[in-house]
Amino acid sequence: MTPIEIEKMTTNELVEHFVAIAIDQDNASFEENNAKYNRLYSQMEAVRSELKIRPGDQRKALLPLLNHPNLQVRLKAAITTLAVAPGPSRQVLRTIASSNRLPQAANAGLILNGLKDGSFVPK
């Protein structure tokens, strides 16, 4: 497979790639394929970093994903946008945490607890 050069992608392409990665993570989690999930995590971190360093911090381009039908996409978008839109992002995390749909509800709860006790600081 040819490596994807994210620095050459448009912001819209990065958003689409972010969605694809999150959906693949959801599938990997369901399949209990930790190796695949970990590879995808690294890819998502690269997309997050690329969006962050773009002029105006383009992580805000992920805000429409807070309403995405896939729970994993919403979770990852909420975590990624905490620094640029804390109010809406926290609300989505609270909604996911109260959904009791695992593993996303547990992950959202951990992030919310980390925000509350200061062990997680959005960057």
Backbone as CSV, one residue per row, in Angstrom:
resi,resn,N_x,N_y,N_z,CA_x,CA_y,CA_z,C_x,C_y,C_z
1,MET,0.831,-1.172,0.000,0.000,0.000,0.000,0.882,1.244,0.000
2,THR,0.517,2.241,-0.795,1.255,3.488,-0.868,0.935,4.338,0.350
3,PRO,1.953,4.864,1.015,1.678,5.709,2.171,0.956,6.992,1.742
4,ILE,0.044,7.430,2.589,-0.705,8.651,2.318,0.107,9.837,2.812
5,GLU,0.264,10.828,1.944,0.997,12.038,2.314,-0.013,13.086,2.776
6,ILE,-0.285,13.077,4.076,-1.341,13.938,4.592,-1.040,15.419,4.446
7,GLU,0.239,15.764,4.424,0.575,17.177,4.290,0.175,17.736,2.927
8,LYS,-0.074,16.862,1.960,-0.500,17.296,0.627,-2.022,17.290,0.472
9,MET,-2.726,16.800,1.477,-4.182,16.712,1.405,-4.807,18.057,1.753
10,THR,-5.966,18.322,1.157,-6.724,19.511,1.532,-7.339,19.269,2.904
11,THR,-7.823,20.329,3.510,-8.486,20.175,4.802,-9.706,19.273,4.669
12,ASN,-10.485,19.437,3.619,-11.657,18.578,3.417,-11.255,17.121,3.252
13,GLU,-10.176,16.871,2.539,-9.684,15.499,2.390,-9.240,14.923,3.732
14,LEU,-8.626,15.762,4.563,-8.217,15.302,5.893,-9.431,14.943,6.744
15,VAL,-10.485,15.747,6.636,-11.709,15.446,7.382,-12.275,14.105,6.917
16,GLU,-12.318,13.880,5.615,-12.805,12.604,5.082,-11.926,11.441,5.547
17,HIS,-10.623,11.668,5.564,-9.688,10.635,6.023,-9.902,10.354,7.513
18,PHE,-10.136,11.396,8.301,-10.417,11.271,9.725,-11.636,10.363,9.934
19,VAL,-12.698,10.616,9.167,-13.917,9.807,9.264,-13.606,8.351,8.929
20,ALA,-12.888,8.130,7.848,-12.559,6.763,7.429,-11.749,6.042,8.499
21,ILE,-10.799,6.731,9.090,-9.980,6.123,10.142,-10.853,5.761,11.345
22,ALA,-11.721,6.683,11.769,-12.567,6.426,12.935,-13.502,5.237,12.685
23,ILE,-14.051,5.140,11.490,-14.924,4.009,11.174,-14.125,2.712,11.165
24,ASP,-12.911,2.763,10.627,-12.047,1.577,10.657,-11.687,1.203,12.098
25,GLN,-11.489,2.211,12.954,-11.223,1.936,14.368,-12.416,1.238,15.009
26,ASP,-13.600,1.720,14.685,-14.818,1.120,15.226,-14.886,-0.348,14.833
27,ASN,-14.610,-0.632,13.566,-14.623,-2.022,13.091,-13.531,-2.860,13.760
28,ALA,-12.340,-2.293,13.897,-11.235,-3.013,14.531,-11.549,-3.319,15.993
29,SER,-12.183,-2.368,16.658,-12.574,-2.577,18.047,-13.602,-3.708,18.149
30,PHE,-14.589,-3.686,17.264,-15.616,-4.732,17.239,-15.000,-6.103,16.979
31,GLU,-13.991,-6.130,16.094,-13.305,-7.385,15.752,-12.248,-7.767,16.782
32,GLU,-12.044,-6.907,17.781,-11.008,-7.089,18.797,-9.628,-7.230,18.170
33,ASN,-9.382,-6.433,17.146,-8.108,-6.440,16.431,-7.278,-5.253,16.940
34,ASN,-6.588,-5.467,18.054,-5.830,-4.390,18.698,-4.686,-3.875,17.846
35,ALA,-4.025,-4.744,17.111,-2.907,-4.313,16.263,-3.403,-3.324,15.201
36,LYS,-4.514,-3.653,14.575,-5.084,-2.753,13.564,-5.516,-1.441,14.200
37,TYR,-6.177,-1.527,15.357,-6.628,-0.315,16.044,-5.440,0.588,16.363
38,ASN,-4.341,0.003,16.826,-3.158,0.799,17.171,-2.556,1.477,15.943
39,ARG,-2.520,0.787,14.808,-2.044,1.414,13.568,-2.940,2.589,13.176
40,LEU,-4.233,2.375,13.307,-5.185,3.424,12.971,-5.071,4.605,13.931
41,TYR,-4.775,4.323,15.199,-4.596,5.394,16.175,-3.447,6.310,15.744
42,SER,-2.360,5.704,15.298,-1.210,6.491,14.830,-1.577,7.336,13.613
43,GLN,-2.361,6.765,12.720,-2.794,7.518,11.540,-3.677,8.696,11.936
44,MET,-4.566,8.470,12.901,-5.441,9.555,13.343,-4.631,10.658,14.013
45,GLU,-3.646,10.280,14.791,-2.798,11.296,15.426,-2.106,12.159,14.376
46,ALA,-1.677,11.543,13.287,-1.033,12.301,12.209,-2.019,13.282,11.580
47,VAL,-3.256,12.866,11.376,-4.275,13.762,10.816,-4.558,14.893,11.788
48,ARG,-4.706,14.581,13.067,-4.945,15.620,14.082,-3.825,16.652,14.084
49,SER,-2.606,16.168,14.069,-1.450,17.069,14.094,-1.409,17.958,12.864
50,GLU,-1.696,17.376,11.711,-1.695,18.153,10.471,-2.767,19.238,10.507
51,LEU,-3.956,18.896,10.969,-5.019,19.894,11.065,-4.646,21.009,12.039
52,LYS,-4.023,20.636,13.142,-3.667,21.610,14.178,-2.645,22.627,13.677
53,ILE,-1.671,22.189,12.887,-0.602,23.106,12.470,-0.997,23.974,11.285
54,ARG,-2.113,23.687,10.669,-2.552,24.511,9.536,-3.040,25.862,10.039
55,PRO,-2.870,26.894,9.215,-3.278,28.242,9.638,-4.711,28.273,10.182
56,GLY,-4.862,28.881,11.340,-6.164,28.992,11.975,-6.601,27.754,12.729
57,ASP,-5.708,26.791,12.897,-5.999,25.527,13.580,-7.234,24.883,12.971
58,GLN,-7.026,24.111,11.954,-8.119,23.550,11.163,-8.838,22.375,11.819
59,ARG,-8.531,22.098,13.074,-9.308,21.077,13.780,-10.782,21.477,13.842
60,LYS,-11.041,22.777,13.739,-12.429,23.239,13.748,-13.217,22.690,12.555
61,ALA,-12.528,22.241,11.518,-13.204,21.632,10.368,-13.874,20.317,10.750
62,LEU,-13.523,19.770,11.903,-14.118,18.521,12.381,-15.428,18.754,13.147
63,LEU,-15.775,19.989,13.435,-16.970,20.268,14.237,-18.257,19.664,13.661
64,PRO,-18.460,19.664,12.347,-19.673,19.013,11.838,-19.745,17.522,12.179
65,LEU,-18.609,16.913,12.452,-18.591,15.489,12.782,-19.157,15.202,14.168
66,LEU,-19.377,16.236,14.965,-19.982,16.031,16.278,-21.405,15.501,16.149
67,ASN,-21.956,15.582,14.943,-23.307,15.066,14.672,-23.289,13.854,13.744
68,HIS,-22.131,13.280,13.538,-22.006,12.136,12.620,-22.795,10.945,13.164
69,PRO,-23.378,10.125,12.283,-24.147,8.968,12.763,-23.308,7.888,13.454
70,ASN,-22.010,7.820,13.168,-21.159,6.801,13.788,-20.636,7.313,15.124
71,LEU,-20.848,6.546,16.171,-20.464,6.953,17.525,-18.958,7.151,17.672
72,GLN,-18.166,6.299,17.045,-16.704,6.426,17.127,-16.243,7.720,16.456
73,VAL,-16.859,8.070,15.337,-16.513,9.327,14.659,-16.837,10.500,15.573
74,ARG,-18.019,10.481,16.192,-18.391,11.571,17.115,-17.423,11.657,18.285
75,LEU,-17.068,10.499,18.856,-16.145,10.483,19.990,-14.805,11.089,19.613
76,LYS,-14.216,10.617,18.528,-12.896,11.101,18.129,-12.939,12.578,17.735
77,ALA,-14.028,13.002,17.096,-14.167,14.418,16.746,-14.281,15.273,18.013
78,ALA,-15.053,14.800,18.983,-15.216,15.549,20.231,-13.888,15.685,20.974
79,ILE,-13.133,14.612,21.042,-11.829,14.662,21.723,-10.894,15.617,20.986
80,THR,-10.891,15.547,19.673,-9.974,16.357,18.872,-10.330,17.836,18.915
81,THR,-11.609,18.158,19.055,-12.024,19.565,19.018,-12.157,20.203,20.398
82,LEU,-11.801,19.487,21.444,-11.915,20.059,22.795,-11.164,21.384,22.944
83,ALA,-10.011,21.503,22.310,-9.213,22.732,22.455,-9.793,23.903,21.664
84,VAL,-10.522,23.608,20.587,-11.031,24.687,19.729,-12.512,24.977,19.948
85,ALA,-13.233,24.053,20.537,-14.667,24.231,20.810,-15.043,23.409,22.043
86,PRO,-14.580,23.843,23.217,-14.774,23.021,24.414,-16.234,22.765,24.785
87,GLY,-17.108,23.744,24.637,-18.512,23.564,25.019,-19.203,22.463,24.237
88,PRO,-19.270,22.590,22.912,-19.937,21.537,22.135,-19.249,20.176,22.259
89,SER,-17.938,20.183,22.349,-17.195,18.921,22.449,-17.508,18.203,23.760
90,ARG,-17.535,18.952,24.854,-17.865,18.344,26.150,-19.294,17.807,26.154
91,GLN,-20.212,18.549,25.526,-21.597,18.084,25.489,-21.708,16.749,24.758
92,VAL,-21.012,16.622,23.649,-21.026,15.362,22.904,-20.416,14.247,23.754
93,LEU,-19.324,14.546,24.435,-18.713,13.529,25.307,-19.675,13.096,26.410
94,ARG,-20.405,14.057,26.997,-21.383,13.707,28.035,-22.487,12.817,27.466
95,THR,-22.953,13.151,26.270,-24.004,12.352,25.628,-23.516,10.933,25.346
96,ILE,-22.297,10.825,24.840,-21.730,9.498,24.562,-21.555,8.709,25.850
97,ALA,-21.022,9.368,26.896,-20.799,8.682,28.171,-22.112,8.157,28.747
98,SER,-23.175,8.922,28.606,-24.463,8.487,29.171,-25.184,7.475,28.284
99,SER,-24.670,7.223,27.084,-25.302,6.272,26.176,-25.092,4.820,26.609
100,ASN,-24.067,4.592,27.405,-23.697,3.247,27.858,-23.331,2.310,26.714
101,ARG,-23.010,2.854,25.557,-22.567,2.030,24.421,-21.057,1.888,24.488
102,LEU,-20.634,0.677,24.754,-19.204,0.410,24.929,-18.564,0.070,23.597
103,PRO,-17.296,0.421,23.419,-16.369,1.016,24.381,-16.403,2.549,24.405
104,GLN,-17.139,3.165,23.494,-17.114,4.626,23.372,-17.585,5.333,24.643
105,ALA,-18.633,4.810,25.296,-19.136,5.442,26.513,-18.056,5.464,27.592
106,ALA,-17.328,4.375,27.713,-16.252,4.309,28.709,-15.139,5.288,28.370
107,ASN,-14.774,5.358,27.098,-13.717,6.290,26.682,-14.134,7.736,26.918
108,ALA,-15.383,8.069,26.590,-15.874,9.427,26.820,-15.854,9.749,28.311
109,GLY,-16.274,8.787,29.126,-16.255,8.992,30.578,-14.856,9.235,31.113
110,LEU,-13.888,8.484,30.596,-12.495,8.678,31.023,-11.997,10.075,30.657
111,ILE,-12.320,10.524,29.457,-11.898,11.866,29.029,-12.553,12.917,29.921
112,LEU,-13.846,12.790,30.183,-14.549,13.758,31.036,-13.964,13.782,32.446
113,ASN,-13.658,12.601,32.987,-13.033,12.551,34.314,-11.662,13.207,34.294
114,GLY,-10.903,12.963,33.224,-9.585,13.584,33.096,-9.670,15.093,32.993
115,LEU,-10.674,15.587,32.293,-10.876,17.039,32.204,-11.214,17.611,33.570
116,LYS,-12.049,16.890,34.313,-12.484,17.353,35.629,-11.339,17.399,36.635
117,ASP,-10.515,16.334,36.637,-9.439,16.290,37.632,-8.112,16.876,37.127
118,GLY,-8.092,17.331,35.880,-6.915,17.984,35.340,-5.869,17.037,34.761
119,SER,-6.143,15.747,34.748,-5.153,14.813,34.211,-5.179,14.772,32.676
120,PHE,-6.233,15.310,32.078,-6.305,15.430,30.619,-6.504,16.899,30.293
121,VAL,-5.556,17.448,29.554,-5.620,18.852,29.156,-5.593,18.905,27.637
122,PRO,-6.665,19.402,27.016,-6.676,19.487,25.553,-5.556,20.394,25.054
123,LYS,-4.921,19.972,23.973,-3.824,20.763,23.413,-4.179,21.215,22.022
